[in-house]
Amino acid sequence: MPPHAGHPVSETLPPQVRVHVLGAGPVGLAAAALLQSSDRFSVHLYEKRREYTRTRMVQLAPYLVADSIASYCNDYIDGESVEAIFEPSELAEGLAFRQSIPTDLMELLRGWTVGFCPLNAIERSLSDLIDARHAHPVTRTAGAITAQDAATMLESGDVLIDCTGTNSLLRESLAPNAGAGDGSANTFKLRLEYAIVVTFLYGHAYDCNEYCKYYKNIDNAYYKFIPAVKRTFYDGHVTHVTGIVNITAEDFERMPSRFDGAWLRGNFPQVAQSMDRFIAKVKTETNGEIVGDLDIIRIPLDLYRARNSTSLSLHLAGTGEHPFARSPVFLVGDAAMGSPYFQSISLGFECAMFLAGLLMQRDLPLAQMLARYEQFAYKQWLRVYMRSKMIKHNKDLFERIGDTFALLEQLHIY
């Protein structure tokens, strides 16, 4: 922090730190649980509500519980990218912090990396863990909070962590020119495409792979239903299936935000036919039936990041009167970056772990802490960007299989 703002660059956090965590989704709860374990922090968690209603099934990435650099990089899609982006010493530091994570939290993380679990079960488990730790209780405040509220409650020495997701509460407040008329000055965004996301339960075991995607879409000339392999699984009773169909911008504008299969068939029969043909082939192979109805939402698939993931730029700009220039602010999880092709909860947990490790270093100057988190967030962005663009390109190629010239137009070999 610049000297003229009243905070010398060498300043460290005080011995006792009050931490405000905004947002009590899985990432906010994880951040609170990580910091709660240290008697240095007084953790305040701000949540819109205490009910957890999101039931979609998720499985966390194994790198969250990795115990070696080799196991951390053991991903067939972006393992090499991780090795290229991060120095071995950076990965080793993160692995060392994992060893200090309390057993109760680490056992939960391990369980969530080996099988699918409803999102609200993850949230409830973290919430219950926080409440059960009576030695270092977390102060929980329910109700909506604004950026102005967050700025007003800050006192000298406080830390503010924004875990409020894609529509981050504080992201645009961290740009030095915030309020100058550009409401997205701190967000870089690429719109990759538009899609509908279809989820349903299937009353039989069904396993999906790339060959399945190809053969079951042979008769779909334009719209193609593509199941998400990492989000399709059999729980012993039913198979939880999630898939997407790419749509045009015009389709997107004409669709409501949420609808069912009957609405889709009545209003967009060609889109529905691609999905129904795929499902019919699954039924023929496995002799199963859909349980209940289809749940469909339409979404833009955006790849984005915060240009500033902390309040460092405000400090360096010398905007000493800005409340976020006087207190360290961090964006974590979807508040910092997001992609439709990256497991956002896992990435959010990884960011929370790294930040907790920084905050626990008592002698680390604040300016260095902010700069290190900015560098970490940017390197994670490179990882997310490279993976997302590769998957998008592969998807574009897949959709053109059977049309040789269209396929060649997508290839850039040398």
C-alpha positions in Angstrom: 0.0 0.0 0.0 1.4 3.5 -0.8 2.7 5.5 2.1 0.5 8.5 1.4 -2.6 6.2 2.0 -1.5 5.7 5.5 -0.4 2.1 5.0 3.3 1.6 4.3 4.1 -1.1 1.7 5.8 -3.2 4.4 2.7 -3.2 6.7 1.4 -6.6 7.7 -2.0 -7.7 9.0 -2.5 -7.1 12.7 -2.1 -10.0 15.2 -5.9 -10.4 15.4 -7.8 -10.1 12.1 -11.5 -9.7 11.5 -12.4 -11.4 8.2 -15.7 -10.7 6.4 -16.7 -13.4 4.0 -19.5 -12.3 1.6 -21.6 -15.2 0.2 -22.3 -18.6 1.8 -22.4 -20.8 -1.2 -19.9 -23.7 -1.2 -16.9 -21.5 -1.8 -17.8 -18.9 0.9 -18.5 -21.7 3.4 -15.2 -23.4 2.5 -13.3 -20.1 3.0 -14.9 -19.5 6.4 -14.1 -23.1 7.5 -10.5 -22.8 6.4 -10.0 -19.5 8.3 -12.1 -20.6 11.3 -9.5 -23.1 12.3 -7.0 -20.4 13.2 -7.3 -18.5 16.5 -5.9 -15.4 14.6 -9.1 -14.8 12.7 -12.6 -13.6 13.7 -14.7 -14.8 10.8 -18.0 -13.1 9.9 -20.0 -14.9 7.2 -22.8 -13.0 5.4 -25.4 -15.1 3.6 -28.7 -14.2 1.9 -30.4 -17.2 3.4 -29.7 -20.3 5.4 -31.7 -22.7 3.2 -29.7 -24.7 0.6 -31.9 -25.7 -2.3 -29.6 -26.4 -5.2 -29.7 -30.1 -5.9 -27.6 -30.5 -9.0 -25.0 -33.3 -8.7 -21.3 -32.4 -8.6 -18.0 -34.1 -8.1 -15.0 -32.1 -7.0 -11.7 -32.3 -8.8 -9.1 -34.8 -7.3 -6.4 -32.1 -7.4 -8.0 -30.5 -4.3 -6.7 -33.4 -2.1 -3.5 -34.1 -4.1 -0.5 -35.1 -2.0 2.2 -34.7 -4.7 2.9 -32.6 -7.7 2.5 -35.6 -9.9 -1.0 -36.3 -8.5 -1.9 -32.6 -8.7 -1.1 -32.6 -12.4 -2.7 -35.9 -13.2 -5.4 -34.6 -15.5 -5.5 -35.8 -19.1 -6.9 -32.5 -20.3 -4.9 -29.8 -18.6 -2.1 -31.6 -16.6 0.6 -30.3 -19.0 -0.9 -26.8 -18.9 -0.6 -26.8 -15.1 3.1 -27.8 -15.3 3.7 -25.1 -17.9 2.0 -22.3 -16.0 3.0 -23.0 -12.4 6.5 -23.3 -11.0 7.1 -26.5 -9.0 7.7 -24.3 -5.9 4.2 -22.8 -6.3 2.6 -26.2 -6.5 4.6 -27.4 -3.5 3.5 -24.5 -1.4 -0.1 -25.3 -2.1 0.4 -29.0 -1.3 2.1 -28.1 1.9 -0.9 -26.0 3.0 -3.2 -29.0 2.3 -1.4 -30.8 5.1 -2.5 -28.2 7.6 -6.2 -28.4 6.7 -8.1 -29.7 9.7 -9.1 -33.4 9.5 -12.8 -32.7 9.7 -12.7 -30.5 6.6 -10.2 -32.7 4.7 -12.3 -35.8 5.2 -15.3 -34.0 3.5 -13.1 -32.9 0.6 -11.8 -36.4 0.0 -15.4 -37.8 0.0 -16.5 -35.2 -2.6 -13.7 -36.0 -5.0 -14.5 -39.7 -5.2 -18.2 -39.6 -5.9 -21.1 -37.3 -7.0 -23.0 -35.4 -4.4 -25.9 -32.9 -4.4 -24.6 -29.4 -4.2 -26.9 -28.6 -1.3 -25.5 -31.6 0.6 -22.0 -30.1 0.2 -23.3 -26.7 1.5 -25.1 -28.3 4.4 -22.1 -30.3 5.4 -19.8 -27.3 5.4 -22.4 -25.2 7.3 -22.8 -27.9 9.9 -19.1 -28.3 10.3 -18.7 -24.5 10.9 -21.5 -24.5 13.5 -20.0 -27.6 15.3 -16.7 -25.9 15.9 -17.5 -24.2 19.2 -13.9 -23.2 20.0 -13.8 -20.7 17.2 -17.4 -19.8 16.3 -18.2 -18.0 13.1 -20.5 -15.0 13.3 -23.2 -15.6 10.7 -25.5 -12.8 9.4 -28.4 -13.5 7.2 -29.9 -11.0 4.7 -28.9 -9.2 1.6 -25.9 -6.9 1.6 -24.7 -4.2 -0.8 -21.3 -3.1 -1.8 -21.9 0.1 0.2 -22.8 -2.0 3.2 -19.5 -3.9 2.8 -17.5 -0.7 2.6 -19.2 0.8 5.6 -18.6 -2.1 7.9 -14.8 -2.2 7.3 -12.5 -1.2 10.1 -8.8 -0.8 10.1 -7.1 -4.2 9.8 -10.2 -6.0 8.4 -10.1 -8.3 5.4 -12.9 -8.6 2.9 -13.5 -11.8 0.8 -16.1 -11.7 -2.0 -17.5 -15.2 -2.7 -20.8 -13.9 -4.2 -20.4 -15.8 -7.5 -20.7 -14.8 -11.2 -22.7 -11.6 -10.4 -20.0 -10.6 -7.9 -21.0 -7.9 -5.4 -17.6 -6.2 -5.4 -15.9 -7.1 -8.7 -16.6 -3.8 -10.5 -15.7 -1.8 -7.3 -12.1 -2.9 -7.6 -11.3 -1.1 -10.8 -9.4 2.2 -10.2 -11.8 4.0 -12.5 -15.0 2.4 -11.1 -17.9 4.8 -11.3 -16.5 6.5 -14.4 -19.4 5.2 -16.5 -18.2 1.8 -17.5 -20.2 -0.7 -15.4 -17.9 -3.6 -16.4 -14.5 -2.0 -16.3 -13.1 -4.8 -14.2 -14.5 -7.7 -16.2 -13.0 -9.3 -19.2 -15.6 -11.6 -20.9 -15.8 -13.8 -24.0 -19.1 -15.2 -25.0 -18.3 -18.6 -26.4 -21.8 -19.6 -27.5 -25.4 -20.0 -26.4 -26.9 -23.3 -25.2 -29.8 -25.0 -23.5 -28.8 -27.2 -20.5 -31.0 -30.3 -20.2 -31.1 -32.4 -17.0 -33.2 -35.5 -16.4 -33.2 -38.8 -14.4 -33.0 -42.0 -16.3 -34.3 -45.2 -14.7 -31.4 -47.4 -15.8 -27.6 -47.4 -15.7 -26.2 -45.3 -18.5 -22.6 -44.5 -19.2 -21.6 -41.9 -21.7 -18.3 -41.4 -23.6 -17.2 -39.6 -26.8 -18.2 -42.6 -29.0 -21.7 -42.5 -27.5 -21.9 -38.8 -28.3 -20.9 -39.4 -31.9 -23.0 -42.5 -32.8 -26.2 -41.2 -31.1 -25.9 -37.8 -32.9 -25.3 -39.3 -36.4 -28.9 -38.4 -37.5 -28.7 -34.9 -36.0 -27.5 -32.7 -38.8 -27.5 -29.3 -37.0 -28.5 -29.4 -33.4 -26.7 -32.0 -31.3 -27.4 -33.2 -27.8 -24.1 -33.6 -26.0 -24.1 -35.2 -22.5 -21.5 -33.9 -20.1 -19.5 -37.0 -19.2 -18.3 -35.6 -15.8 -21.9 -34.8 -14.9 -23.6 -38.0 -15.9 -23.6 -40.8 -13.4 -25.5 -43.8 -12.0 -26.3 -43.6 -8.2 -27.4 -47.2 -8.0 -31.0 -46.4 -8.7 -31.2 -43.8 -11.5 -28.8 -42.1 -13.8 -28.4 -38.4 -13.5 -27.9 -37.0 -17.0 -26.9 -33.4 -17.9 -26.3 -32.4 -21.5 -26.3 -29.3 -23.7 -27.5 -28.4 -27.1 -25.9 -25.4 -28.8 -28.5 -22.8 -30.0 -28.3 -19.6 -32.0 -28.5 -16.1 -30.4 -31.9 -15.8 -32.0 -33.1 -19.0 -30.4 -31.8 -17.8 -27.1 -33.7 -14.5 -27.2 -37.0 -16.4 -28.0 -36.7 -18.8 -25.2 -37.7 -18.3 -21.5 -35.1 -18.8 -18.9 -36.5 -22.1 -17.8 -38.9 -24.6 -19.3 -39.7 -28.3 -19.8 -39.6 -30.8 -22.6 -43.1 -30.2 -23.7 -42.5 -26.5 -24.2 -39.4 -27.2 -26.2 -41.1 -29.7 -28.5 -44.0 -27.3 -29.1 -41.8 -24.2 -29.8 -38.5 -25.5 -31.1 -39.2 -28.9 -32.6 -35.8 -29.1 -34.4 -33.9 -28.6 -31.1 -36.2 -31.0 -29.3 -35.7 -33.7 -32.0 -31.9 -33.7 -31.6 -32.4 -34.4 -27.9 -35.3 -36.9 -28.4 -33.3 -38.9 -31.0 -30.4 -39.2 -28.6 -32.6 -40.3 -25.7 -34.5 -42.8 -27.9 -31.2 -44.5 -28.8 -30.2 -44.7 -25.1 -33.6 -46.3 -24.4 -33.2 -48.8 -27.2 -29.7 -49.9 -25.8 -30.6 -50.0 -22.1 -34.4 -50.6 -22.0 -34.9 -47.8 -19.5 -37.3 -44.8 -19.3 -37.0 -41.2 -18.2 -38.1 -40.6 -14.7 -40.2 -37.5 -14.4 -39.8 -34.6 -16.8 -36.9 -32.8 -18.4 -35.6 -29.6 -16.7 -34.2 -27.2 -19.2 -32.6 -23.8 -18.9 -31.1 -21.5 -21.5 -27.8 -19.9 -20.8 -25.1 -17.9 -22.5 -21.7 -19.7 -22.2 -19.3 -17.1 -21.0 -15.6 -17.3 -20.2 -14.7 -14.3 -18.0 -12.3 -13.0 -15.4 -11.8 -10.0 -13.1 -9.0 -7.8 -14.4 -8.3 -7.0 -10.7 -8.9 -9.9 -8.3 -7.9 -7.8 -5.3 -7.8 -4.2 -4.2 -4.1 -3.9 -5.1 -4.8 -1.5 -8.0 -6.7 0.8 -5.7 -3.8 0.9 -3.3 -1.3 1.6 -6.1 -3.5 4.3 -7.6 -3.3 6.2 -4.4 -7.1 6.4 -4.0 -6.8 6.6 -0.2 -10.3 7.8 0.4 -11.8 4.7 -1.3 -12.7 2.2 1.5 -11.4 -0.7 -0.5 -8.0 1.0 -0.8 -7.6 1.0 2.9 -8.5 -2.7 3.5 -7.4 -5.8 1.5 -10.2 -7.2 -0.6 -10.1 -10.5 -2.5 -12.3 -12.1 -5.1 -12.6 -15.9 -4.8 -14.2 -18.5 -7.0 -16.8 -17.3 -9.6 -16.4 -13.8 -8.4 -12.9 -13.9 -9.8 -13.3 -16.0 -12.9 -15.6 -18.5 -14.5 -16.0 -20.9 -17.5 -18.8 -23.3 -18.7 -16.1 -25.9 -19.3 -14.3 -25.8 -15.9 -15.5 -27.2 -12.5 -16.1 -23.8 -10.8 -16.6 -25.1 -7.3 -13.2 -27.0 -7.4 -11.5 -23.8 -8.7 -13.2 -21.8 -6.0 -12.0 -24.2 -3.3 -8.5 -24.0 -4.7 -8.5 -20.2 -4.6 -9.9 -20.3 -1.0 -7.1 -22.6 0.1 -4.4 -20.4 -1.5 -5.8 -17.3 0.1 -6.1 -18.9 3.5 -2.5 -19.9 3.2 -1.5 -16.3 2.4 -3.5 -14.8 5.3 -1.9 -17.2 7.8 1.6 -15.9 7.0 1.9 -13.4 9.8 5.0 -11.7 8.5 3.9 -11.3 4.9 3.5 -7.6 3.9 0.0 -6.8 2.7 1.2 -5.4 -0.7 3.0 -8.7 -1.3 0.0 -10.7 -0.2 -2.2 -8.8 -2.6 0.3 -9.2 -5.5 0.8 -12.9 -4.9 -3.0 -13.5 -5.0 -3.3 -11.5 -8.2 -0.5 -13.6 -9.8 -2.2 -16.8 -8.6 -5.6 -15.7 -9.9 -4.1 -14.8 -13.3 -2.3 -18.1 -13.6 -5.5 -20.0 -12.7 -7.2 -17.9 -15.4 -4.6 -19.0 -17.9 -5.3 -22.6 -16.9 -9.1 -22.1 -17.3 -8.8 -20.2 -20.5 -6.6 -22.8 -22.2 -8.8 -25.7 -21.1 -12.0 -23.9 -22.1 -10.8 -22.9 -25.6 -9.5 -26.4 -26.2 -12.8 -28.0 -25.2 -14.8 -25.4 -27.3 -12.6 -26.1 -30.3 -13.0 -29.9 -29.9 -16.8 -29.4 -29.6 -16.8 -27.4 -32.8 -14.9 -30.2 -34.5 -17.3 -32.8 -33.2 -20.3 -30.9 -34.5 -18.8 -31.0 -38.0 -17.9 -34.7 -38.2 -19.4 -36.0 -41.4 -19.0 -32.7 -43.3 -15.4 -32.9 -44.5 -15.1 -29.3 -45.8 -16.7 -27.8 -42.7 -14.3 -29.8 -40.6 -11.3 -28.7 -42.5 -12.2 -25.1 -42.0 -11.9 -25.6 -38.3 -8.5 -27.2 -38.4 -5.3 -25.2 -37.9 -2.6 -27.8 -38.2 0.5 -25.7 -39.1 
